[in-house]
Each structure stands twice: as C-alpha cells, then as structure tokens.
Amino acid sequence: MFAGWLVAAVIGLIGLPYLLGSVSSPTIEVSGSESQRAGRLISAGLPSFGNDQMIAVLHSPMHSSTDPTFDAAINAAIAALGPMDGVDGMVLLPRVGDARPVQVLTETLEPLRPLFRDEHTAYLLVGMSGDDRLRQNRVPVQQAVIDEATRAASAGAVRAYLLGGTAFGQAVQEAEISDLMRIELVAVPAAILVLLVGLRAPVAALVPVVIAAASVLSTLGLFAVIRDIFPVDGMLLIGVNAIGLGIGIDYALFVMNRYREELAKGADPLAAIRAASATTGRTVVYSALILLFACVSLFLVRWHIFAVAAVGTMAVIAATAVASVSLLPAVLVALTKWLEWRPRGIPRLGGENGEAAGRLTRWADHLMRHPWPYTIAVTAGLLLAAVPTPNMTLGFDSEARALADTPVITGFAITDRDVPGIGATVTILLSRPADSAEPNVEPLLVALRADPEVAAVSKLDNGVDLTAVLAVPKHLPTSQNVVELVRRIRTDIAPTYAPPGLPVTVGGPSALISDILTETSTKLWWVVGWVLALMFAVLVVVLRSVILPLKAILMSLLATGASFGLTVLVFQRDVSDQASGLANQGLIWPQVPLIVFVVLFGLSTDYELFLVRRIQEEYRATGDNRRSVAVGLQSTARSITLAAVILAVGFGSLLVSEINGLKSFGFAIAVALIIDATLIRLILVPALMQIMGRWNWWFPSWPGSHRRGRPQAEALRELAEHVPAAAVIR
C-alpha cells in the first residue's frame, strides 16, 4: 500500500516540471456558438484575415507615425511577423498625418480614418489562423519577434505590442502560473498551522497533510503522463491544488478523528480502524461520489473551460477518496502510538478537564431549549447578506493590475487613449450563393452609425459569397457597453436592417464574450437542477428521510446566496463614471458562479452527511431526538469547523493572486464554507432538527414494507404501548 502511493507521489514530483513546462492556454471559444461560426466563415471567405484577428500597436514617444524612422519600423514589423506560422495576413490601418489614401482595402479602411488621433501610433491588423490554444501558444514568440524587429529598425525608438483576445488570454495564463507558487506558499503552511492549533498534536496534524499531498501529487502525475492528450492550463493546476489540499485534509481529518474516538473507547487499532472505516470512511465515499456526480453537471456548459474544471476536480476528488480508504487506514494504524504525542507543556485539546467539550455540551443544551430565536435570527441575517446577489454582473475585467508592464496592457493603454474599440470590432457577416450579386447593406450601415456605441462603420466583400460589415465600438472589448452592442446587433439591428433572405452571423472578440455570458446564463438552471436533484436523491437514499434532504438544500442555498451577496459587495462596484476602460470594472468572471455553486453544494453535502449521520446513529439507538441532535453536534462540531477553516484557508489563499477573477472565486468559496460550518451546521441545522422532532425521520412507506432506520428504542416504546400488560406477564 505504502509503496504504491509512494510511486504515484514520486511520479507526480518528477512529472511536475514537465507539466509546468507544457502548460498551455485554454480554449476560450464556445463550442457551436455564433462567434465560432463567424470565425470559420471569415477564415474560409476572407483567408487573409484568418479565424481571429489581433492588432499590432506600434508606438514611439518621439517620432510621428509618418516619420521615416517610423516607416522603417513598420516595414520591419511586417517583414518579421508576416512569414511566421499562424499569420495569414497583415494590413496597415490609416495613420494620423498621412493624407494619402490607403493602397489596399480602400473602401474598408478609409471610413475608419477619423478614428485615429494619436500621431505617434500606427496600427497593423494581423490575421491569425489555428485554434484558440495554438494561437495563444504562438503569442510569446510573435510578440518577441515583432518588438525586436521594430526596435532594431528604429534604434529603439519604436516599440510594438500585440493586442486582442488571443494575446490577452495568453497573458492571463502566464499570470496564473506566476500566482500558483505564491498561492501554495500561503495555503500549505496556513493549513498546517490551523491543524497544529486545532489538534495540538504534531503527528496527528501532519497525517491529513500527507494524505492531501499524496492525492494532489498523484493527480498531477496523471496529468503529466497524459499532457499530450489532455492539455493542462494554469486554472486547472490552481483548482487541483486548492481542492485537493482542502478535500484531502478534510476527509483524512474526519476519519482520523473517528479513529481516535474509537481508540479512546478502548478499542485496539485494528478494531478502531474497522469501526472508523465502516462509519466515517463510508461517509467519505458517499461524499466523494456526490462531488463527482455534481461535477458532471459542468459538462452541460459548452465552454471548454468548464470541461477542464470538471475533469481536474473529478480527478483529484477520486484520488483523494481512494487515498482516504486505502492509504489513510494504513498510516493511522502504523502511527497509532504517535497520534496523541505532543511536546511537553502543550495541553490536550480542550484542557485536561474537557473545557471545550463542556462548552459544546452547554451550547447544544442551550440551543435545544431556544431553537426558534436562533433560527429566525440566523436566517434573517443570511437573507440580508444575499440581497446584493441579483445585482451580480458577469464579465471580464482588463486585469490591468495583474498584467501590469506586460505588452498586452501597455498596448491596451495606448489604444484606450486613442481608439479604444479598435480591438473590439464587431463583424456582421452576410453569406450568399457563390458568384451572386453583392447585397445592398447601406440600410445596415446607416443603422449601425446611428447607434450611440458605434464609433465607425465600414464594409468588406470578397467578391464571391461573403460580405463583412465592420462596426468599431467606442470602448474596449471587455466593456459591458460593447457586450450590449453585440446583443442589440443580433436581436434588433441586423434582423431589421440586413438584406432579407441572407444568413447573418455576428462575430468578433466582443461577440465571443457575449456568447460566453449567454451560454453560462442559459445553462445555469440546468446545472442548478442537476445538482439539486442529485443532492436530494443521494441524501434520501443515505438518510432514509424526505425532510432532511429538503432542509439540506435550503441550507445550502442560504449559504451560497449569502456568499454571492458578499462577493458582489466586495468585488463589484459601479464604474459608470470611470473614463478609462482599463480601470477595474468589478465584474465577476462568468465561470465563477457556476463552479462555486457546484463545489459548495458538494462540500455542504459532505458536512450535512457527517453531522446528520452522527445524529442518525444516536437516534437509532435511543429514539430521543433532542438528545441525538445534541450528541451529534457535540461529536462533530469541532471536526466540521476545523475542516471548514482548512478548506477556507485553501481557497482563501487565492486572495494573494493579482487576478481579480481568482480572488473573487476564492473569496466566494471561503466565505460560504465559513458560513456553512458555523451559522449553518452549528446553529441552523441542529435548531431546525430540534424544531421538526420526529418529522426529521419521516419516510414514506407502503403496507408491508420494512421501515429501515427506525430507531430501536422508538420501536420498543410503541410495542409496549400496543401490547397489553397481561400478555407481557403471560
């Protein structure tokens, strides 16, 4: 057993450098979306524009764009970048101070001339081929080549910066990898510190860390082996580490605490590990299965990032579950005599007189006497915290702080001062039968010019079967104004003013963002329905109750809603008065709510199972609901709280990232876990179970069916009530 896990961990360690070296950018397009179809239409009908376009920004603080030195830099940039793999074409856009008509695509480019105001900047439109991942992987080399060429041709006076969704995605990817080490340097020591403080036993504190490390390393080893088949990105690595660390420590902690509890009752190590595995170990397996099936719901979303998140999460959860039922029992039995060891002078948890246990007992008794006031107060507080949730605005920030001093942000800053929307051009494509007449798009051009968000409009026809109408917005592609423009074009302007009878396809960077937002919002209720139905079904089967699963769903919704509300308050702000498109817009990444929802419901189900199954054990033995709830709370409160704090530390470590999207993701999960482990598990769940009494365990039965889970003591009382005393005497 030890040897197998040691080999898996060593493979992970050896493969880690190769894995980090092969990390690639994620596929950002939405499968089957309109923007994806538009990219393919452009690639086929206008091949020099590729299936994606970037802008090369050439800028000099001292030379105007028409200066001979600047001209030399432009020619050098075209000569260096043009022949490279993945570059299908390059076009010089109109320059300030150059009165000569452009020599190519005159009808398309001349209407754009009034947009450009900065005489120290020139722009090249670059057509790129290849899929998302391939294009992003090429960006670093392309950026280095074009910048080196322009500097060499101008004695360092002109610099070049590649802009666009492809360049932005690649820059975010590099920032995520850079943040990974910083996050781990915070998460792992913090988790160990929490365990040491919570358990006050060094060996016992390290056991969960060893299990988590084995799970994470074996998962990373798997991805290192299959990296050529399944490309890995930075977000997947961050997720595997955060979830693996938290879940691994949680599962190990619950099993270890039950093992120590059995030892304290006088059981020998083998009997104790059998008892712990049969109870808490089984609950760990149930919990892992729930999380695995919950993650399946992410495959419903056609955005590739969700599939990657699901695969990474499922892999590390599976590894953790296997480690918890195979490696962990062996480690616990081997280290039995060391689990309670502590340096001299460090008292046992709660003191020798059991002060902590006494406090929990008093709290449980107090809560059992006053369940209604606590239920009302906590519920009201969580509902109040959830009030901002409907105001959550999804989108992508420029991440200017995280990407400061990178070429993409430097270039964005230049265009933001000059022509912000040049990288956000919305492309309206009209397909027609081959060699038919060019359609009349003048009404469409007029309607687009009248839109307050459109800065300029032009058109381009390939002379065969495709007409492209280009609408340049007034803001950066990440702006909500541009996303709204795409929606207006698709739902109002194009259907009304485009030539009738021709298929219309809207694409471009802003259209991609719009498709991402539409896909996530459309699939939201499918994912929510899947997770809720799964949670209800599993809890009904495991707990043999209808009321408790319904209560668990409501509790999880309260915690999630409160977490989202607080996330909106902390990370989202009104930016309607901000002049710069590079300012933090306070938007929440589109993938954050769905992934947070799935992970939180899976984890909250874990805590529900650990708490309620302990209560159920006691209730089956005694039939006393009040005593069962109190005993269950006393037995699991410390473990659940400690486990949640460790998970919150793991996800909270994402707050050290420079990327706002990662910060909001970590904050949302960390806050929800703290709420769930304290207000929900320590107050609401036991209070509601006290209020509902025997209804907690109601389960529909049919004539002749056997009522599993019926408490022995309750059955004996009912027998005594219905059998005459004389019959008993006889």
N, C-alpha and C positions, 0 to 999 in steps of 0.2 A: 504493500500500500504506500509506504513512505517513498519507496524507490520510484514508483510510477509517477507520483506527484512531483518528486524532485526532478525527474527527467523533463516533465512538462514545464516546470518553472525554469529550468536551465535553458530549454529551447526558447522560451519567451525572452529570457535575458539575452541570449545570443542573437536572437532574431530582432530585438528591439532596434539596434542601429540600422539594420537593413529596412525595417518597417518605417522608421522615421525618414530614412533617405528616399523611400519610394512613395511617400505621402503625395497625393495628387489632389487637385482641386475638384470639388464636387460638381456633378452635373446640375445646372441650375434651371434648365428648361422644364416646362410642364408637359408631360407626355400627352400627345394628342390635342394640345391646345392650339388656339388660333395663331398665337405668336410663333409657335413651332412650325405650323404650316406656312406662315408668311416667310420665315427664314428659308424654307426649302423652295418656295416659289421664286424668291429673289436669286437664290443660288442657281436655279435652273434657267430662269428667264433673263437675269442680268448677272452673268457669271463673274464679271469683274468686280462686283460688289460682294461676292461670297455669300455665306449664310449668316454673317454677322459683320458689323462694321465698328471700327474703332476710329478715334480722332487722334492724330499726331499733332500735338501743340508744340510749335517752335517759337521760342521767346528769347528776346535779348533786351536787357535794360538800357543799352546804349545805342543800338542800331535799329533803324526802322526796317520794316519787312521788305521794303523795296531797295534797300542799300545793297551794293554789290557783294559785300561780305555775307549779308543775309541770304542773297540769291545763291551764293556758293554753298551755304549750309543746307538750303532747301534741296538743291541738286544732289548733294552728298547723301542726304537722308533718303531720297527716292532711289538713288543708286545702291545704297546699302540694304535698305529694307525690302525693296521691290522683289529681288530674286529669291528671298528666303522662303522656306517651306511654309505653306499656310497663308501666304499673301497673294491674293488673286488680282489686286489692282490698287493703284494709288492715284488720287486726283487732288490737285492744288485748288483750294477754295479761294474766292475773291479776297484780295488784300486791300487794306486801307492805303490810299495814296496811289494805287495802281489803277489808272483810268482805262487801261487797255481792256477790251472785252476778253473774257476767258476763252481759250482756244478750243476747249473740249466741253461738251455738255452745256453749251451756251444757254439754251432755253431753260435748263435746270438750275444752273448756278447763278446766273445774273440776277434773278429775283431775290437771291439771298444776300447780295452785296450790302444793302443798308444795315444788315445785322451787325456787321463788324465795325468796331470803333477804335480798337487798340492798334495803333500804327507800329507797335513793337512786337506784334504777334502775327504769325501765319499758321494756317491750319491745313493739314492733309487728311483727306478721307481715305481710310485704308479698308479694303475689302478682305475679310478673313474667312478661310474655309476650315472644315473639320468640326467635330462635335465639341460640346462645351469643355469637356475635360482636356482634350487635345489642344484646343485654342488657349486655355488658361495655362497649361504647362509650357507653352511656347513663349508666353509673355516675357518672362525674365530675360531670356536671350534676345528677343526682339527689342526690348527696352534698352538693353546694354548696347546693342549694335547701332541703333538709330541715334542714341545720345552721343556715343563715341564718334560717330561719323560727323555729326553736326558740330561738335566741339573741335574736332580736328580741322574741319574746313573753315572755321571762323576764329581760330586761335582762342578757343574757349569762350567766345562772346555770345554764342547762341547755344541754348540747351533745348532738348527735345523730351517730351513726356507723352506716353501713350495713355489715352483715356477710353472709357467705355465699360460696359458691364463685364466683359471678359477680364480687363485689367483690374477692375475693382474687386471681382471675385478672387482673383489670384492674390491681391494684396491682403484681403481679409484672411485668406488661407494661411499666408505667411505669419500674420499677426496671431492667429490661433495657435500655431506651432510654437511661436515665441512665448505665448502665455502658458502653454502646457506645463513647462518646468516650474514656472513661478507658482502656478496653482498647486502642483503636487508638493512643493516645498512648504506650502502653508497647510494643506489638507492633512498630510500624513502625520507630522509632528503634533498638530492640533488634536487629531483623533486619538493618538497615543496618550496625550496629556489628559484628555477627557476620561479615557479608560482608567488611567492611573488614579485620578482623583475620585472617579466613581467607584472603582473596585478596591483601591488601596492594597492591591496585591500585584506586584510587578509581573510575575509569571502569568497569572490569570489575565492581566491586561494585554499581554503580548500574544496570547493564543488567538484571539479574534483577528488581530493584525496579520498573523501568519496565514490564517485561512483566507483572508481577503487578498493578501499578496499572491498566494498560490493561485487563486481564482483569476485575478487580473492578469498575471504573467502567463498563465496557460491560455487565456483568451487572446492576448497579444501574440503569443506564439502561433496560435492557429491563424490569425490574420497575416502574420509574417510569412507563413507557409503558402497561403493562398493569395498573396498580394497581387500576383499576375492575373488571377481570375477575378478577384473581388478587390478593386482599388479602394484604398483607405484614405480618408481625408482627416483634417485636423479635428473637426467637430466630433467625429466618431471616436477618436482617441480620447478626447476630453470626456465624452459621455461614458465610455467604457471604464475609465479610471474613476470618475466620480461615483457612478452607480455601483461598480464592482467593490470599491472601498466601503461604501456605506452599507450595501446589502450584505457583503461578506462579513463585516463586523457584526451587523445586526443578527443574522442567522446564527453565527457562532456564539454570540453573547447569550441568546435565548437558550440554546441547547446547553451551553456550559453552566448557566445559572440553574437550570433544572437538574443537571448532573450534580452540581454542588449541593443542591437541596436534598437530593436522594442520599448523597453521602452523609449529610448532616443527620438524616433519619436513621443511620446505622447500616445502610446497605453497603455491600462490598463493591469494588469498582465495576466488575462485570455486571452485577445486578443493577447498579445505578445507571450504567450506560444503556442497558437494555430498556430500563424504565424511561430514561430521557429520550431515547430514540423512538420508543413506541408512542410517546405523547408529543413532546415539543418537536422531535425530529419529524414526525408525521405532519405536524402543522407547518413546518418549514417546507416540506414537499408541496403541500396544498398551496401555500403562499407563492412559491416559485411558479407553480402551474398557472395560478391566477395571473401573475405578472406576464408570463409567456403568452397566454391567450389574449391578454389585454393588448400586448404589443402587436399582435396580429392585425388589430384594427388599423394600425398606421399604414398598412399596405393598401388600404382603401383610397388613400390620397395619391394622386398621380404625379406628385412632385417627388423626384428621386431622393431628395434629402430625407424624406420620411421613411423610405425603404431602408436607407443606410442606417438611420437611427434605430429602426426596428431590429435589423439584423445585429447591430452592435449590442443593443440592450439584451436581446434574447440570448446571444452567445454568452455574455458574462453572467447572466442570471442562471443559465443552465450549468455553467461551470461552477458557480457558487453553490447551487443546490447539490450537485454531485459531491463537491468538497465537504459540504456540511454533513452528509450522511455516510461518507467514506473516510476521508482524511481526518475530520474533526474527532470522531469517536476514538480513533487510534491515538491521536495526540493527547486527548483528555485522559485516557487510561494510562498512557505512558508517563504523564506528568502529574498524576493524581497527588502524590505526596508534596508536590511543589505548588499546587494551586493556591493553597492558603498561606504560603510563606510570604512574609513581609519583613523588611528591615526593622531592627529593634527601635522602638519608640513610635512606630506608626500603629495606631489602634485599628481594630477591626471596624468595618463599615458600620456606622450607627453606634459605636461605642460598645463596651462590654455589656452594658445593661440594656441594649436594644432600644436606644432612644429613637432611632429612625423608624424601626418597626412600630414603636409605640405611637409616634406621630401619625403614621399611616393608619393605624387602628383607630385612633381618635378622630382623624379626618373622615374615615369611612363611616364610623358611627354617627358623626355629626351630619354627614351628607345623607345618610339613610333617614335621619329624623326630619330633614328640611330639604327634600328634593325639589319642590316646586319653585321656591325663590331662586335657587341656583340655575334651574333650567330656564326660567324666564330671563334672568339677567344675562346669562352667557349667550343664549340665542339672540337676544336683542343686540348685544354687543357685536356678534358676528355678522348679523344682518346689516348693522350700521357700517361695519368695515367693508361690506360687499357693495355698498351703494355706488361707488365710482365704477364698478365693473362694466356696466353698459357703455361707458364712455371710452373704453379701451379702443385705441386707434392702431391698426396694424400697418406695418410698412417697413422701409429700410432707411436708416439714417446714413449720412455720409461717413460716419465713423471717423471724423476728421482728427479727433484726439488720438485714437488708436493707430491711425495711419499717418500721423504727422511726419513730415520730412520724407514721405515716400513719393515717388514720381507721380502716382495717380492723384494724390491730394494736392501736390504742388500744381499739377496741370489743371485740376478742378478749380483751384483758387484763381488761376489766370482766367479761365473761361467764365467763372462766376462774375468776375468784374467786367467782362467784355460781352460775351454772348452765351449766357448760362444754358440755353436749351439746345445748343448745337449737338450735344451728345445724347439728347433725349428725343431726337426726331421721330415722329410717328409716321409710319409708312402705310398708306392705304393702297392696296393692290387690287387692280381690276383685271381679271383674266377674261380672254375672249378666244374664239376659234382661231386657229393659225391662219395668218395672211389675210385676216379680215380688217376692215377699216378701223382706224384709231377712234376710240369713243370720244364724245364731247364731254369733257369733265369741267367745263367752265362754271356751271352752277355749283359744283362741289368746291371748286377753288374759291368762289365768292363766299360761300357759306363758311368755309374754314377761316378766311380772312376776317370775317365778322366776329369770330369767337374771341373773347377777351384774353384767352390764354395763348393764342397763336401769335407768334412774332412775325413769321413769314411763311409763304407757301410757294411751292414750285412743283413741276411735274417732269416725268421721265418716261419715255416709251421705247421699247426695244424694237419697234417696227415689225413685230411678228404677232405676238399673242399676249403681251403684258404691258399694262400702264401702271406706273407708280406715281402716286400723289404724295408729296413730302410736306408735312406740317411741322415746322420748328417751333417748339413751345418757348415760353419766357423763363422757364425755371429748369433746374437740374432734374434728371430722370427720377431721383428719389423723392421729389416733391409730391405731396398729395394733390397739388393743383394739376400736375401733369397726369397723374393717375385718373383724376376726374375727367380730364380732357379726353383720354382714351375711351372712357365709358360713354361720354357724350357722342364721340365719333361713331362708336359701334352701335349705340342704341337709338340715336336721333339723326345726326348729320349725314352719315353715309346712307342709311336706309331711305332718307328723304331726298337727298340731292345727287346721289350717284346715278349713273345711267342705268335705266331699268333693264333687267334681264341678264346682267353680268354679275358673276360671283364677286363679292367684296371680302377681302381678307386684310385685317389690320395687324401690323407687327411693329417691331422696334423695341428698344430697351424698356420703355415705359409700358408698352403693351405686355411685355413679359411680366413686369411687376403686377400689372392689373390681373393677368391670368393666374399668378400665384395667389393673390388675395382672393380671387373668385373661387379657385379650387379649394383653398383651405376653408373658406366660409361655407361653401356648398357641402363639403364632406364633414363639416363639424358635427352635424346632428347624426350622421351615420356612425361616426366614431363614438360619440356620446351614447347612442342607443346600444351599440355593440358592447361597450364597457359596462353599462348599467345592467343590461340583460345578463351578461356573463357573471358579474358580481352577484346579482340576485340568485341566479341558478346555482352557483357554487356554494354560496352561503346557505341556501335552503337545503342542499344535499348534505353539507357538512354539519350544520347546526340543527337540522330537523325542526326548523321553525320558519314561519312566514313573517312574523312581526319583526324579528331581529334583523333579517336582511333588509327590510324596508327602512328600518331605523338606521342601519349602517349606511345605506345610500344617502339618506337625508343628512347624516352627519358629515359624510364625505363632501357632499355638495356645499354644505355650510363652510367647511374648512377651505375648499377650493375657491368658493366665491369670495370669502374674506381675503384670501391670499391675492387673488386677482385685483381686488379693490385696492389693497395696499400697494401692489405693484404699480397700478395706474397712478396713485398719489405720489409715489417716489420717483418714477421714471418718466412719466408723461406730463407734458406741460403745454400751455398754449403758446404757439410760436407764430401766430398770425401777424405779429408786428416785427418779426425778425427780417432784416433786409438781406442777410446772407443765406444762400442755400446751403452753405457748409456748416451753419450753426446746428447744434444738436436739436433735432425736431422732437425728441421724446417719443419716438414711435417704438412699438413693440414688434419684434420680429414675428412674421406670420406663423412660423412653426412653433413658437413658444407656447401659446395657449393649449394647442392640441397635445403636444408632447408632455407638457406639465400635467395636463388633465389625466392622461393615461398613466403616467408614473405615479402620480399622487393617489389615484384610485387603487392602483395595485398595492402601494405601500400602506394606505389606510386600511385596506382589507387585511393586510398582514397583522396590523395592530388589533383590528377587530377580532381576528381569529385567536390571537394569543390571549387576549383578555377574556373574550366570551367563552372560549373552550375551557378556560380555567374555571370560570363561573359555572359552566355546564357540568364539569366534573363534580364540583361541590354540590350542585343542585341535585344531580342524580343520586348522590349518596345520602343527602339529608332531606330534600324536599322543601327546605326553608329558603325562600327566595331572598329575603333580606340578608340572612347570614351568608348565602352563597355569593351575592354581589359584593359584600364587604370582604369576604375572604379572597375572592378573585382580584379585587382591587389591591388588597394588601400584598398579594403574591406577585403581581405583575407590574405594579405601578413603577417601581424603581427600574426594572429592566426596560420597560417600554420608554420611559423618559430618557434613560441613558442611551438607548438605541436611537431614539429620535434626535437627540442632541448630536450624536456622532454623524448621523446622516445629514443633519442640518449643517454641521461643520464641513462635511464633504462638499455639499452643494454650495454652501455659503462661501467656500474658498474661491468660487468663480467670481466673486466680487472684486478680487485683486486683478482681474483681467482688465485690459484697457478697452475691450469691445463692449459696447452698451448692450448688444443683444445677449451676450453671455452673462453679463451682470444681471439683467432682468430675469433670465432663465434661472440662475442660481438663487436669486432673491426669492422668486415666487415659490420654488420648491422648499427652500429652507424655512420660510415663514409658515407655509402650510404644514410642514412637519412639526414645527414647534406648537402651532395651534392644535393640531391633531393629537399630539402626545400629552398636552396639558389640559386645555379647555375641553377638548372632546373626550379623551379617554379617562381623565381624572375627575371630570365633573359631569358632563352631559350624559355619557353612556351609562355610568352607574346610577345617576339620578333618574334617568328615564326607565331603566330596568327596575328600579325600586317602585316607580310610579305604576308601571304596567303589571308588576307582580307575576301571577301565573300565566298571564297572556303572553309573556315573553316566549313561552314554550309551546304556544298553540300551533298545532299542525293538523291539517285536515286528515281525517281517517274515514275508512269505509267499513261497513259491517263485516266483522270477522277479521279485519286487518289487525296486525300487531303493532302497538304503539311503541316504536323504538324510542329510546331516550327518555321514557317515562321514569321519573325518579323512584327508587326502591322505597324510600320512606313514605312517599305520597301513596304508592300502591298499597302499602301495608295499612296506612290510615283508612283508605277507602274500604279495604277488606274488613277492617274492624268495625266500620260504620254500618256495613250492609249484612254482616253475618251475625245472627243472634247470639247473645252471650251463652245461652243454654247449649247451643250447638257447639260452641267452642269448648264448654266444660265437658260435654259428652265426648 
